[in-house]
């Protein structure tokens, strides 16, 4: 920009203050004021809304979304610490067990402005056709002090499938050895 060039040159003493120089200084001042006012006009929540990405669910979640629900949730900050306790209650009316339930909670202030998002992964299995409450203790998460409301939802989960192959340890080798001794083979 020319205004910075003029200021630098003025310090060197090479320039004489003339009308063009003063016009550039005033123009730079107005430009700076417009930038400051523009930044102040944008609220922090507007910026975070622009930068906040949406959460996309997996194929498993889409199929089970109507059958596995978050029925209750609660978040409690431990006084004097940066740890958060969370309790989640799930209801699974599907025909399969689920685990690794990814719960996202969005935090807003009294005016409804977005303050942040926190994520919990509940690794415990919720059996088919059952209800389960899980306490997640002592996570190191940040919940702003201005938090007024927290809304949580399931964004992902994993269906528990039976393994294709089950390995079982048996005593078959010992039994085979015993029958070989009885037959006279050592």
Secondary structure as GFF3:
##gff-version 3
##sequence-region A 1 186
A	DSSP	alpha_helix	2	12	.	.	.	ID=ss1
A	DSSP	alpha_helix	19	41	.	.	.	ID=ss2
A	DSSP	alpha_helix	44	51	.	.	.	ID=ss3
A	DSSP	alpha_helix	59	64	.	.	.	ID=ss4
A	DSSP	beta_strand	68	77	.	.	.	ID=ss5
A	DSSP	beta_strand	83	92	.	.	.	ID=ss6
A	DSSP	beta_strand	98	108	.	.	.	ID=ss7
A	DSSP	beta_strand	114	122	.	.	.	ID=ss8
A	DSSP	beta_strand	130	140	.	.	.	ID=ss9
A	DSSP	beta_strand	149	159	.	.	.	ID=ss10
A	DSSP	alpha_helix	172	182	.	.	.	ID=ss11
###
